[in-house]
Amino acid sequence: MKKEPRYYQSYHIHLLNGEVIETSEAYDLPVEKGLVGRFGKADDNEIFEIGDAISGFSYIPKRSILFISTGDVKEGWC
């Protein structure tokens, strides 16, 4: 079975303390289901879980996020 390429949008989450956390999600994920859509609808007390089972998770309260910027679109395989 041939593997199909997938594309991922990377994001940089800029925190109030100056830290920047990089994450990514499927490029074809609808905006309202992705990080930016969830961030826009979240209240200040919502906690965002960022990461994966291999590299681990970070739990970030929305009130600690200064802004989110987009990065590159990268190709991966599944």
C-alpha positions in Angstrom: 0.0 0.0 0.0 1.4 3.3 -1.1 1.7 6.0 1.6 0.0 9.3 0.7 1.8 12.6 1.6 0.0 14.8 4.1 0.5 18.5 4.8 0.8 20.2 8.2 0.5 23.9 9.1 3.0 24.9 11.8 2.2 27.5 14.5 4.2 29.5 17.0 2.5 30.1 20.3 4.0 33.2 21.9 3.6 33.3 25.7 3.5 36.3 28.0 6.8 35.1 29.6 8.6 35.3 26.2 8.6 31.6 25.5 7.6 30.4 22.1 6.1 26.9 21.6 5.9 25.3 18.2 3.1 23.0 17.2 1.4 21.8 14.0 -1.9 20.4 12.8 -3.3 18.9 9.6 -3.3 21.6 6.9 -6.8 20.6 5.7 -8.4 20.8 9.1 -11.3 23.3 9.1 -10.4 26.5 10.9 -13.1 26.2 13.5 -11.8 22.8 14.6 -8.1 23.9 14.6 -6.0 25.8 17.0 -6.8 29.3 15.7 -10.6 28.6 15.7 -10.5 27.1 19.2 -8.4 30.0 20.5 -10.8 32.6 19.1 -13.8 31.0 20.9 -12.1 30.1 24.2 -12.6 32.0 27.4 -9.5 33.1 29.4 -9.7 30.1 31.7 -9.6 27.5 29.0 -6.5 25.2 29.0 -4.9 24.3 25.6 -3.2 20.9 25.4 -0.3 21.2 22.9 1.9 18.3 21.9 1.8 14.5 21.1 2.4 11.2 22.8 6.0 11.1 21.5 7.3 14.5 22.5 5.0 15.1 25.4 2.3 17.7 26.2 2.2 21.2 27.4 -0.9 22.6 29.1 -1.3 26.3 28.5 -4.0 28.6 29.8 -5.4 31.0 27.2 -4.6 33.9 29.5 -0.9 33.0 29.2 -0.9 33.3 25.3 0.1 36.6 23.9 -0.5 35.7 20.2 -0.3 32.8 17.7 1.6 33.1 14.5 1.7 30.7 11.5 4.8 29.1 10.2 5.5 26.9 7.2 3.4 24.3 5.6 5.3 21.0 5.8 4.9 17.7 4.0 4.7 14.5 6.0 3.7 10.9 5.4 1.1 8.7 6.9 
